[in-house]
Amino acid sequence: MSTKVYTGSCHCGDIKYQVRLTLPPNDTIGFDAKREGTRIYKCNCSTCHKLGMFHCRPNDLANDFIVTSPANIQEVGEYRCFAKKIGWYFCKRCGVRTFGMGGEWVPEEIDVAKWAGNEEGQGKLQKVFKSTVTSSGATGYDGKSLHYVSVNGTTLDEIDLIDVHDQGWVYYIENKYKKDGEYPQMRFKQPFKGGCY
């Protein structure tokens, strides 16, 4: 396993972010919804399918993801649906969906180079946005206070999504059709009905 910082952006570059991912992801060992770790998956729910989300979720939601541009998070477009717990963020200029976040945004000044692993850094502080657990009382699927972060893998630079697929690191979630009165289910190798590779 190796952990690396990946940069990501929308098409025009107005939105820029960085995320730490550990590959191979923990879920290749065997899926456990309660285990923390990098997760790479595609979901067949109407939201993820229509938005074209290729989920890449970091290990530490609060510390492994930062938005470096724009300088004000309100400049990023946001779409919320159904229970409205998660914001699906997109560029208002080029329309690309870059990430989803459920929780609260926290502005912070950090040395981005040092955060990304350059031990010396540049000594220059930059305003970034991190995420934290919601204070609204909303809960996630696990019943805990809501905190959700997922970047759209198609907006990552320098990651080969074909290789990620060929390595068997992508799992697929059934979130559209209940089986025996329950969902989600998950599996590797092929999507569920209505999903896509």
Backbone as a chain_set.jsonl record, in Angstrom:
{"seq": "MSTKVYTGSCHCGDIKYQVRLTLPPNDTIGFDAKREGTRIYKCNCSTCHKLGMFHCRPNDLANDFIVTSPANIQEVGEYRCFAKKIGWYFCKRCGVRTFGMGGEWVPEEIDVAKWAGNEEGQGKLQKVFKSTVTSSGATGYDGKSLHYVSVNGTTLDEIDLIDVHDQGWVYYIENKYKKDGEYPQMRFKQPFKGGCY", "coords": {"N": [[0.845, -1.191, 0.0], [0.477, 2.224, -0.768], [0.525, 5.681, -0.024], [-0.534, 8.617, -1.556], [-0.588, 12.029, -2.629], [-2.993, 13.409, -4.666], [-3.772, 15.706, -7.241], [-6.637, 17.551, -8.32], [-9.182, 18.854, -10.513], [-11.693, 20.991, -11.997], [-12.734, 21.288, -15.471], [-12.083, 23.866, -16.535], [-10.453, 24.858, -14.566], [-11.163, 26.539, -12.485], [-12.029, 25.384, -10.108], [-10.015, 23.766, -7.817], [-8.471, 21.061, -6.167], [-6.982, 18.93, -3.623], [-6.217, 15.587, -2.722], [-5.553, 12.923, -0.49], [-4.882, 9.617, -1.195], [-4.864, 6.132, -0.535], [-3.479, 3.432, -2.101], [-3.316, -0.04, -2.921], [-6.883, 0.275, -2.359], [-8.551, -0.21, 0.826], [-10.873, -1.771, 0.592], [-10.423, -3.849, -1.171], [-9.588, -5.939, 0.275], [-11.77, -6.972, 1.472], [-15.058, -6.109, 1.862], [-16.128, -3.867, 4.336], [-18.321, -1.998, 5.884], [-17.912, -0.474, 8.158], [-15.231, -0.079, 8.411], [-12.514, 2.166, 8.235], [-10.921, 3.859, 5.51], [-9.428, 4.282, 2.205], [-11.717, 4.336, -0.444], [-12.951, 3.154, -3.495], [-15.401, 3.413, -5.794], [-18.428, 2.782, -7.735], [-21.733, 3.805, -7.959], [-25.131, 2.843, -8.433], [-27.301, 4.498, -7.963], [-29.745, 7.023, -8.777], [-28.74, 9.618, -8.496], [-25.834, 9.442, -8.378], [-25.374, 8.068, -10.778], [-26.473, 9.749, -12.818], [-24.989, 12.064, -12.342], [-22.503, 11.22, -12.984], [-20.586, 10.217, -11.159], [-17.541, 8.956, -10.08], [-16.575, 7.526, -7.529], [-14.046, 8.343, -5.231], [-12.909, 7.969, -2.182], [-11.274, 9.394, 0.567], [-9.044, 8.259, 3.278], [-8.952, 9.703, 5.799], [-11.307, 11.843, 6.365], [-11.418, 14.5, 7.296], [-8.812, 15.431, 7.145], [-7.517, 14.601, 4.806], [-8.301, 15.855, 2.497], [-8.462, 18.793, 0.653], [-9.692, 21.923, -0.532], [-8.334, 24.043, -2.798], [-8.875, 26.104, -4.52], [-11.763, 27.826, -5.583], [-11.077, 30.95, -3.763], [-13.195, 31.398, -2.117], [-15.601, 29.324, -0.893], [-18.277, 29.563, -1.49], [-18.362, 30.282, -4.113], [-18.432, 28.04, -5.574], [-20.567, 25.881, -7.358], [-23.479, 24.208, -6.087], [-25.391, 21.29, -5.597], [-28.152, 19.777, -4.118], [-30.05, 16.944, -3.209], [-32.965, 14.857, -2.588], [-32.736, 13.882, 0.704], [-31.116, 15.985, 1.183], [-28.653, 16.018, 2.485], [-26.083, 15.785, 1.5], [-23.871, 17.749, -0.373], [-23.413, 18.151, -3.798], [-20.849, 19.184, -5.59], [-19.987, 21.567, -8.116], [-18.464, 23.199, -10.961], [-19.284, 26.497, -11.689], [-18.674, 27.688, -14.037], [-17.612, 25.844, -16.066], [-19.11, 23.586, -15.586], [-18.352, 21.06, -14.603], [-18.594, 18.299, -12.377], [-17.029, 17.972, -9.378], [-16.653, 17.044, -6.679], [-18.235, 15.555, -3.768], [-19.698, 16.513, -0.67], [-20.613, 16.046, 2.651], [-21.351, 17.59, 5.547], [-19.586, 20.171, 7.198], [-18.009, 23.096, 5.892], [-14.723, 24.235, 6.557], [-12.679, 26.964, 6.783], [-9.148, 27.32, 6.465], [-5.758, 28.256, 7.075], [-2.938, 27.06, 5.546], [0.307, 25.587, 4.845], [0.415, 24.502, 1.81], [2.168, 22.948, 0.243], [3.664, 21.637, 2.194], [1.605, 20.222, 3.464], [1.032, 18.483, 1.401], [3.16, 16.793, 1.512], [5.763, 17.653, 1.079], [8.451, 18.001, 2.929], [9.901, 20.344, 3.729], [8.265, 22.311, 2.794], [6.938, 25.439, 1.579], [6.779, 27.567, 3.155], [4.8, 29.345, 2.768], [1.636, 30.462, 3.482], [-1.642, 29.45, 2.631], [-5.058, 30.028, 2.018], [-7.346, 27.479, 2.445], [-10.034, 25.089, 2.056], [-11.377, 22.787, 4.272], [-13.171, 19.852, 5.363], [-15.577, 19.078, 7.904], [-17.235, 17.292, 10.569], [-20.776, 17.503, 10.609], [-22.662, 19.949, 12.418], [-25.307, 20.038, 12.6], [-26.828, 17.964, 13.469], [-27.55, 16.065, 11.675], [-27.34, 12.718, 10.426], [-25.262, 10.089, 9.077], [-25.192, 7.125, 6.925], [-24.201, 5.281, 8.707], [-25.243, 5.95, 11.131], [-23.855, 7.725, 12.675], [-22.776, 11.144, 13.395], [-23.026, 13.187, 10.533], [-20.495, 13.059, 8.139], [-19.029, 13.248, 5.172], [-17.056, 12.674, 2.351], [-16.249, 12.666, -1.018], [-14.379, 12.469, -3.889], [-14.666, 13.09, -7.397], [-13.439, 10.696, -9.389], [-12.892, 11.022, -12.097], [-12.042, 13.596, -12.312], [-9.553, 13.732, -11.267], [-6.035, 14.329, -11.532], [-3.311, 12.639, -13.073], [-3.951, 9.949, -12.444], [-4.594, 6.674, -13.354], [-7.44, 5.524, -14.405], [-8.232, 3.292, -15.818], [-6.288, 1.434, -15.116], [-6.849, 1.32, -12.375], [-9.361, 0.093, -12.485], [-8.663, -2.34, -13.832], [-7.01, -3.489, -11.937], [-8.818, -4.372, -10.166], [-9.814, -2.792, -8.154], [-12.092, -1.304, -7.973], [-15.311, -1.173, -6.645], [-18.796, -1.971, -6.873], [-21.938, -0.558, -6.131], [-25.21, -1.402, -5.135], [-27.799, 0.613, -5.066], [-30.244, 1.199, -5.935], [-32.228, -0.706, -6.514], [-34.01, -2.634, -4.301], [-33.134, -5.645, -2.589], [-34.544, -8.411, -1.22], [-35.821, -6.625, 0.436], [-33.831, -4.898, 1.245], [-31.102, -2.589, 0.782], [-27.886, -0.999, 0.696], [-26.181, -3.316, -1.525], [-22.989, -4.765, -2.369], [-20.442, -5.408, -4.814], [-17.627, -6.689, -6.659], [-16.154, -6.29, -9.946], [-18.466, -6.099, -11.749], [-21.053, -3.716, -12.563], [-24.232, -3.042, -10.926], [-27.669, -3.404, -12.043], [-28.598, -0.742, -14.125], [-26.39, 0.743, -13.459], [-22.971, 1.773, -14.283], [-19.778, 1.02, -15.816]], "CA": [[0.0, 0.0, 0.0], [1.199, 3.494, -0.746], [-0.336, 6.858, 0.069], [-0.052, 9.69, -2.424], [-1.478, 13.175, -2.804], [-3.396, 13.648, -6.049], [-4.455, 16.97, -7.496], [-7.82, 17.42, -9.148], [-9.759, 20.146, -10.895], [-12.712, 20.996, -13.038], [-12.11, 21.43, -16.789], [-11.519, 25.209, -16.739], [-9.462, 25.135, -13.53], [-11.644, 27.424, -11.411], [-12.022, 24.57, -8.894], [-8.833, 22.913, -7.656], [-8.437, 20.398, -4.866], [-5.99, 17.879, -3.441], [-6.739, 14.505, -1.891], [-4.637, 11.817, -0.193], [-5.489, 8.305, -1.373], [-4.003, 4.984, -0.324], [-3.751, 2.369, -3.063], [-4.701, -0.369, -3.22], [-7.827, 0.65, -1.3], [-8.84, -1.238, 1.835], [-12.009, -2.622, 0.257], [-10.032, -5.031, -1.936], [-9.381, -6.986, 1.273], [-13.1, -7.475, 1.833], [-15.844, -4.934, 2.211], [-16.613, -3.701, 5.696], [-18.842, -0.622, 5.898], [-17.469, 0.244, 9.353], [-13.786, 0.119, 8.382], [-12.042, 3.391, 7.595], [-9.936, 3.626, 4.465], [-9.731, 4.721, 0.849], [-12.741, 3.54, -1.127], [-13.143, 3.521, -4.894], [-16.611, 2.692, -6.183], [-19.466, 3.391, -8.554], [-23.046, 3.538, -7.386], [-26.163, 2.909, -9.473], [-28.432, 5.364, -7.609], [-29.998, 8.004, -9.836], [-27.867, 10.779, -8.32], [-24.462, 9.13, -8.803], [-25.383, 7.678, -12.185], [-26.694, 10.912, -13.684], [-23.911, 13.033, -12.149], [-21.252, 10.637, -13.47], [-19.627, 10.146, -10.051], [-16.619, 7.828, -9.917], [-16.222, 7.858, -6.147], [-12.756, 8.072, -4.601], [-13.057, 8.53, -0.833], [-10.016, 9.302, 1.322], [-9.036, 7.621, 4.599], [-9.256, 10.65, 6.87], [-12.12, 12.84, 5.67], [-11.128, 15.86, 7.761], [-7.424, 15.84, 6.92], [-6.949, 14.112, 3.55], [-8.946, 16.527, 1.369], [-8.505, 20.26, 0.746], [-10.053, 22.693, -1.728], [-7.361, 25.136, -2.879], [-9.431, 27.175, -5.351], [-11.566, 29.264, -5.426], [-10.771, 31.448, -2.423], [-14.437, 31.415, -1.345], [-16.325, 28.096, -1.235], [-19.59, 29.925, -2.027], [-18.236, 30.462, -5.555], [-18.603, 26.72, -6.186], [-21.969, 25.498, -7.471], [-23.856, 23.105, -5.196], [-26.689, 20.666, -5.841], [-28.568, 18.85, -3.068], [-31.294, 16.28, -3.589], [-33.572, 13.943, -1.622], [-32.667, 14.351, 2.098], [-30.299, 17.203, 1.137], [-27.538, 15.914, 3.438], [-24.797, 15.861, 0.816], [-23.765, 18.71, -1.463], [-22.656, 17.702, -4.969], [-20.266, 20.47, -5.984], [-19.63, 21.675, -9.529], [-17.959, 24.498, -11.405], [-20.324, 27.333, -12.294], [-18.231, 28.119, -15.36], [-17.542, 24.756, -17.059], [-20.147, 22.613, -15.262], [-17.831, 19.761, -14.184], [-18.823, 17.863, -10.992], [-15.7, 17.648, -8.854], [-16.673, 16.287, -5.426], [-19.414, 15.633, -2.909], [-19.328, 16.685, 0.733], [-21.665, 16.155, 3.65], [-20.71, 18.091, 6.765], [-19.437, 21.628, 7.171], [-16.733, 23.607, 5.39], [-13.904, 24.96, 7.524], [-11.529, 27.621, 6.154], [-7.917, 27.181, 7.256], [-4.553, 28.681, 6.364], [-1.916, 26.029, 5.681], [1.353, 25.477, 3.839], [-0.122, 23.432, 0.975], [3.266, 22.057, -0.152], [3.98, 20.791, 3.353], [0.454, 19.318, 3.617], [1.126, 17.481, 0.346], [4.263, 15.869, 1.77], [7.079, 18.27, 0.942], [8.837, 18.241, 4.329], [10.281, 21.729, 3.985], [7.19, 23.213, 2.402], [7.379, 26.7, 0.971], [6.634, 28.61, 4.162], [3.75, 30.262, 2.332], [0.311, 30.012, 3.902], [-2.715, 29.66, 1.66], [-6.389, 29.692, 2.515], [-7.968, 26.306, 1.833], [-11.239, 24.646, 2.753], [-11.432, 21.397, 4.69], [-14.51, 19.489, 5.813], [-15.675, 18.547, 9.259], [-18.525, 16.693, 10.931], [-21.857, 18.477, 10.699], [-23.168, 20.265, 13.759], [-26.758, 20.174, 12.46], [-27.518, 16.798, 14.01], [-27.775, 15.088, 10.606], [-26.522, 11.509, 10.549], [-24.97, 9.355, 7.85], [-25.705, 5.758, 6.854], [-23.729, 4.506, 9.861], [-25.906, 6.436, 12.339], [-23.006, 8.724, 13.33], [-22.903, 12.496, 12.847], [-22.678, 13.173, 9.123], [-19.253, 13.559, 7.554], [-18.885, 12.504, 3.935], [-16.254, 13.314, 1.309], [-15.945, 11.804, -2.151], [-13.996, 13.217, -5.087], [-15.008, 12.427, -8.651], [-12.185, 10.184, -9.926], [-12.635, 11.511, -13.452], [-11.457, 14.939, -12.229], [-8.198, 13.615, -10.708], [-4.898, 14.342, -12.447], [-2.27, 11.628, -12.872], [-4.393, 8.638, -11.972], [-5.042, 5.883, -14.491], [-8.664, 4.847, -13.971], [-8.257, 1.962, -16.441], [-5.469, 0.586, -14.245], [-7.609, 1.139, -11.139], [-10.37, -0.92, -12.8], [-8.013, -3.611, -14.15], [-6.465, -4.036, -10.691], [-9.933, -4.884, -9.368], [-9.96, -1.948, -6.969], [-13.388, -0.619, -8.02], [-16.478, -1.991, -6.344], [-20.062, -1.426, -7.358], [-22.959, -0.556, -5.085], [-26.626, -1.451, -5.501], [-28.533, 1.584, -4.259], [-31.424, 1.562, -6.711], [-33.249, -1.744, -6.408], [-33.889, -3.408, -3.065], [-33.129, -7.097, -2.668], [-35.042, -8.903, 0.067], [-36.216, -5.471, 1.241], [-32.686, -4.119, 1.716], [-29.946, -2.174, 0.004], [-27.139, -1.375, -0.5], [-25.299, -4.467, -1.619], [-21.812, -4.388, -3.138], [-19.695, -6.479, -5.443], [-16.569, -6.281, -7.56], [-16.132, -6.75, -11.342], [-19.483, -5.561, -12.657], [-22.07, -2.878, -11.922], [-25.592, -3.542, -10.789], [-28.588, -2.913, -13.064], [-28.737, 0.703, -14.171], [-25.101, 1.375, -13.183], [-22.045, 1.738, -15.411], [-18.373, 0.757, -15.482]], "C": [[0.879, 1.239, 0.0], [0.192, 4.636, -0.751], [0.29, 7.979, -0.741], [-1.085, 10.804, -2.464], [-1.723, 13.363, -4.296], [-4.041, 15.018, -6.142], [-5.651, 16.685, -8.39], [-8.382, 18.785, -9.464], [-10.941, 19.933, -11.823], [-11.999, 21.223, -14.373], [-11.439, 22.784, -16.959], [-10.497, 25.597, -15.68], [-9.918, 26.085, -12.438], [-11.687, 26.684, -10.076], [-10.771, 23.703, -8.919], [-8.888, 22.31, -6.261], [-7.278, 19.419, -4.825], [-6.57, 16.85, -2.48], [-5.65, 13.458, -1.698], [-5.391, 10.508, -0.343], [-4.442, 7.228, -1.141], [-4.423, 3.877, -1.278], [-2.82, 1.187, -2.814], [-5.615, 0.001, -2.063], [-8.132, -0.527, -0.38], [-9.925, -2.209, 1.417], [-11.644, -3.83, -0.591], [-9.788, -6.214, -1.008], [-10.696, -7.673, 1.605], [-13.9, -6.314, 2.38], [-16.308, -4.97, 3.654], [-17.028, -2.243, 5.828], [-18.336, 0.184, 7.085], [-15.973, 0.544, 9.332], [-13.452, 1.42, 7.665], [-11.06, 3.02, 6.495], [-10.376, 4.182, 3.14], [-10.755, 3.776, 0.24], [-12.899, 4.069, -2.539], [-14.342, 2.714, -5.394], [-17.486, 3.492, -7.126], [-20.794, 2.908, -8.018], [-24.092, 3.663, -8.496], [-27.371, 3.758, -9.084], [-28.58, 6.444, -8.676], [-29.077, 9.209, -9.713], [-26.478, 10.488, -8.875], [-24.398, 8.807, -10.285], [-25.509, 8.9, -13.093], [-25.599, 11.964, -13.54], [-22.574, 12.506, -12.657], [-20.193, 10.551, -12.386], [-18.843, 8.834, -10.063], [-15.975, 8.069, -8.559], [-14.812, 7.42, -5.753], [-12.799, 8.77, -3.244], [-11.781, 8.328, -0.034], [-10.181, 8.621, 2.678], [-9.578, 8.548, 5.674], [-9.988, 11.841, 6.246], [-11.755, 14.274, 6.042], [-9.746, 16.344, 7.343], [-6.831, 15.434, 5.584], [-7.557, 14.767, 2.319], [-8.964, 18.022, 1.627], [-8.92, 20.849, -0.596], [-9.137, 23.907, -1.74], [-7.835, 26.307, -3.731], [-10.896, 26.842, -5.633], [-11.321, 29.655, -3.966], [-12.002, 31.496, -1.525], [-15.286, 30.223, -1.788], [-17.719, 28.391, -1.802], [-19.554, 30.168, -3.536], [-18.418, 29.15, -6.315], [-20.097, 26.403, -6.227], [-22.261, 24.285, -6.593], [-25.253, 22.608, -5.549], [-26.968, 19.688, -4.71], [-29.899, 18.244, -3.475], [-31.767, 15.386, -2.447], [-33.489, 14.506, -0.199], [-31.804, 15.6, 2.24], [-29.144, 17.201, 2.14], [-26.185, 16.135, 2.784], [-24.886, 16.877, -0.31], [-22.907, 18.118, -2.56], [-22.159, 18.961, -5.643], [-19.77, 20.443, -7.429], [-19.153, 23.08, -9.842], [-19.073, 25.268, -12.104], [-19.954, 27.783, -13.703], [-18.246, 26.984, -16.387], [-18.509, 23.613, -16.765], [-19.668, 21.272, -14.734], [-18.1, 19.517, -12.694], [-17.511, 17.359, -10.428], [-15.711, 16.797, -7.589], [-18.021, 16.429, -4.731], [-18.942, 15.769, -1.473], [-20.592, 16.808, 1.571], [-21.006, 16.489, 4.971], [-20.664, 19.599, 6.688], [-18.058, 21.988, 6.641], [-16.024, 24.407, 6.469], [-12.75, 25.622, 6.775], [-10.314, 27.502, 7.078], [-6.754, 27.683, 6.415], [-3.464, 27.661, 6.636], [-0.838, 26.215, 4.625], [0.962, 24.268, 2.988], [0.97, 22.451, 0.562], [3.638, 21.113, 0.986], [2.856, 19.785, 3.597], [0.553, 18.17, 2.616], [2.338, 16.564, 0.493], [5.65, 16.412, 1.545], [7.513, 18.729, 2.329], [9.18, 19.692, 4.63], [9.15, 22.705, 3.69], [7.75, 24.439, 1.727], [7.295, 27.845, 1.972], [5.537, 29.601, 3.834], [2.395, 29.684, 2.74], [-0.723, 30.376, 2.842], [-4.031, 29.269, 2.313], [-6.919, 28.512, 1.723], [-9.261, 26.02, 2.592], [-11.123, 23.158, 3.023], [-12.872, 21.115, 5.09], [-14.448, 18.977, 7.236], [-17.074, 17.979, 9.472], [-19.58, 17.789, 11.066], [-22.258, 18.722, 12.146], [-24.693, 20.341, 13.76], [-27.54, 19.028, 13.086], [-27.82, 15.75, 12.958], [-26.844, 13.897, 10.791], [-26.332, 10.854, 9.187], [-25.564, 7.966, 7.904], [-25.33, 4.929, 8.079], [-24.365, 4.943, 11.174], [-25.097, 7.464, 13.111], [-23.268, 10.096, 12.717], [-22.325, 12.527, 11.439], [-21.327, 13.807, 8.835], [-18.951, 12.674, 6.36], [-18.044, 13.315, 2.964], [-15.996, 12.288, 0.222], [-15.578, 12.672, -3.339], [-14.392, 12.4, -6.309], [-13.702, 12.01, -9.33], [-11.862, 10.683, -11.32], [-12.042, 12.917, -13.45], [-10.07, 14.924, -11.599], [-7.153, 13.675, -11.814], [-4.008, 13.144, -12.106], [-2.741, 10.349, -12.181], [-4.977, 7.911, -13.181], [-6.253, 5.06, -14.062], [-8.833, 3.484, -14.643], [-7.46, 0.998, -15.569], [-6.197, 0.297, -12.934], [-8.678, 0.06, -11.346], [-9.729, -2.287, -13.01], [-7.407, -4.286, -12.919], [-7.565, -4.636, -9.808], [-10.194, -4.068, -8.11], [-11.312, -1.235, -6.902], [-14.47, -1.597, -7.583], [-17.732, -1.228, -6.723], [-21.121, -1.597, -6.283], [-24.348, -0.575, -5.704], [-27.374, -0.528, -4.547], [-29.83, 1.994, -4.946], [-32.561, 0.57, -6.505], [-33.017, -2.561, -5.141], [-33.888, -4.902, -3.364], [-33.501, -7.612, -1.285], [-35.331, -7.742, 1.013], [-35.063, -4.602, 1.716], [-31.773, -3.692, 0.585], [-29.139, -1.265, 0.904], [-26.47, -2.747, -0.372], [-24.074, -3.988, -2.391], [-21.188, -5.623, -3.743], [-18.594, -5.869, -6.316], [-16.88, -6.773, -8.97], [-17.245, -6.235, -12.236], [-20.535, -4.772, -11.892], [-23.399, -3.609, -11.775], [-26.445, -2.902, -11.876], [-28.731, -1.389, -12.977], [-27.453, 1.446, -13.88], [-24.221, 1.365, -14.431], [-20.635, 1.482, -14.909], [-17.644, 2.064, -15.29]], "O": [[1.899, 1.292, 0.687], [-0.853, 4.563, -1.398], [1.485, 8.255, -0.629], [-2.287, 10.567, -2.35], [-0.784, 13.463, -5.086], [-4.764, 15.44, -5.239], [-5.671, 15.697, -9.125], [-8.097, 19.76, -8.769], [-11.154, 18.845, -12.357], [-10.773, 21.338, -14.398], [-10.326, 22.85, -17.481], [-9.751, 26.559, -15.866], [-9.135, 26.409, -11.545], [-11.416, 27.274, -9.03], [-10.497, 23.004, -9.894], [-9.296, 22.962, -5.3], [-6.668, 19.113, -5.849], [-7.31, 17.184, -1.555], [-4.911, 13.143, -2.631], [-6.42, 10.304, 0.3], [-3.277, 7.391, -1.505], [-5.572, 3.436, -1.269], [-1.642, 1.391, -2.522], [-5.177, 0.039, -0.913], [-7.986, -1.688, -0.763], [-9.907, -3.365, 1.842], [-12.452, -4.749, -0.729], [-9.781, -7.362, -1.452], [-10.708, -8.844, 1.982], [-13.441, -5.612, 3.281], [-16.819, -5.983, 4.13], [-16.178, -1.354, 5.879], [-18.329, 1.413, 7.027], [-15.492, 1.336, 10.143], [-14.028, 1.736, 6.625], [-10.434, 1.961, 6.556], [-11.546, 4.517, 2.952], [-10.661, 2.558, 0.397], [-12.971, 5.278, -2.757], [-14.305, 1.484, -5.415], [-17.317, 4.699, -7.296], [-20.951, 1.738, -7.668], [-23.952, 4.494, -9.393], [-28.374, 3.748, -9.798], [-27.627, 6.737, -9.398], [-28.668, 9.771, -10.73], [-25.997, 11.21, -9.748], [-23.468, 9.226, -10.974], [-24.73, 9.059, -14.033], [-25.303, 12.681, -14.496], [-21.609, 13.265, -12.753], [-19.016, 10.788, -12.659], [-19.421, 7.747, -10.056], [-14.949, 8.741, -8.46], [-14.441, 6.259, -5.927], [-12.735, 9.997, -3.162], [-11.261, 7.214, 0.035], [-11.296, 8.431, 3.165], [-10.54, 8.221, 6.37], [-9.364, 12.733, 5.672], [-11.781, 15.162, 5.19], [-9.533, 17.548, 7.201], [-5.734, 15.881, 5.249], [-7.352, 14.287, 1.204], [-9.419, 18.476, 2.677], [-8.55, 20.341, -1.655], [-9.153, 24.71, -0.808], [-7.254, 27.39, -3.668], [-11.225, 25.685, -5.894], [-11.352, 28.817, -3.064], [-11.874, 31.619, -0.307], [-15.651, 30.135, -2.961], [-18.281, 27.562, -2.518], [-20.605, 30.251, -4.171], [-18.541, 29.143, -7.54], [-20.811, 26.627, -5.249], [-21.392, 23.438, -6.382], [-26.172, 23.396, -5.771], [-26.118, 18.862, -4.378], [-30.769, 18.928, -4.014], [-31.053, 15.185, -1.464], [-34.121, 15.524, 0.08], [-31.767, 16.207, 3.31], [-28.708, 18.26, 2.592], [-25.248, 16.613, 3.425], [-25.833, 16.878, -1.096], [-21.805, 17.636, -2.3], [-22.946, 19.724, -6.204], [-19.217, 19.449, -7.9], [-19.404, 24.023, -9.092], [-19.725, 24.745, -13.007], [-20.816, 28.209, -14.471], [-18.824, 27.136, -17.463], [-18.709, 22.75, -17.62], [-20.495, 20.41, -14.439], [-17.872, 20.391, -11.858], [-16.939, 16.406, -10.956], [-14.867, 15.914, -7.437], [-18.829, 17.298, -5.061], [-17.912, 15.21, -1.096], [-21.509, 17.564, 1.248], [-20.175, 15.722, 5.457], [-21.586, 20.234, 6.178], [-17.074, 21.294, 6.896], [-16.653, 25.166, 7.205], [-11.922, 24.925, 6.188], [-10.433, 27.572, 8.301], [-6.762, 27.553, 5.19], [-3.099, 27.414, 7.786], [-1.042, 26.913, 3.631], [1.161, 23.128, 3.408], [0.73, 21.244, 0.531], [3.895, 19.93, 0.762], [3.122, 18.623, 3.902], [0.207, 17.031, 2.929], [2.525, 15.654, -0.314], [6.631, 15.711, 1.792], [7.006, 19.725, 2.846], [8.792, 20.216, 5.674], [9.088, 23.791, 4.266], [8.921, 24.466, 1.346], [7.697, 28.968, 1.668], [5.361, 30.591, 4.543], [2.057, 28.555, 2.384], [-0.684, 31.452, 2.246], [-4.102, 28.298, 3.066], [-6.943, 28.532, 0.492], [-9.542, 26.625, 3.626], [-10.813, 22.37, 2.129], [-13.698, 22.026, 5.149], [-13.412, 18.508, 7.708], [-17.972, 18.169, 8.651], [-19.299, 18.873, 11.578], [-22.201, 17.823, 12.985], [-25.305, 20.664, 14.778], [-28.762, 19.1, 13.22], [-28.292, 14.662, 13.287], [-25.711, 14.042, 11.251], [-27.133, 11.04, 8.27], [-26.341, 7.647, 8.804], [-26.043, 3.996, 8.449], [-24.065, 4.374, 12.223], [-25.584, 8.023, 14.094], [-23.896, 10.208, 11.663], [-21.263, 11.961, 11.183], [-21.054, 14.939, 9.234], [-18.653, 11.489, 6.515], [-18.287, 14.507, 2.773], [-15.573, 11.168, 0.507], [-16.368, 13.519, -3.758], [-14.445, 11.171, -6.258], [-12.942, 12.861, -9.793], [-10.693, 10.761, -11.696], [-11.582, 13.386, -14.491], [-9.467, 15.981, -11.412], [-7.36, 13.138, -12.903], [-3.975, 12.699, -10.959], [-1.992, 9.743, -11.415], [-5.764, 8.481, -13.937], [-6.104, 4.017, -13.427], [-9.506, 2.61, -14.097], [-7.901, -0.122, -15.311], [-6.17, -0.829, -12.437], [-8.876, -0.79, -10.478], [-10.183, -3.282, -12.445], [-7.305, -5.512, -12.866], [-7.278, -5.321, -8.826], [-10.725, -4.579, -7.125], [-11.64, -0.627, -5.883], [-14.542, -2.717, -8.088], [-17.724, -0.006, -6.871], [-21.197, -2.629, -5.616], [-24.626, 0.14, -6.667], [-27.559, -0.846, -3.372], [-30.44, 3.003, -4.592], [-33.716, 0.962, -6.341], [-31.936, -3.116, -4.945], [-34.564, -5.361, -4.285], [-32.846, -7.284, -0.296], [-35.121, -7.843, 2.222], [-35.269, -3.674, 2.498], [-31.687, -4.36, -0.445], [-29.719, -0.769, 1.87], [-26.233, -3.253, 0.725], [-24.11, -2.921, -3.005], [-21.375, -6.738, -3.257], [-18.636, -4.688, -6.66], [-17.781, -7.592, -9.156], [-16.986, -5.953, -13.406], [-20.872, -5.089, -10.752], [-23.649, -4.637, -12.405], [-26.005, -1.973, -12.552], [-28.954, -0.829, -11.904], [-27.409, 2.667, -14.033], [-24.676, 0.991, -15.512], [-20.33, 1.696, -13.736], [-16.447, 2.068, -15.003]]}, "num_chains": 1, "name": "protein.A"}
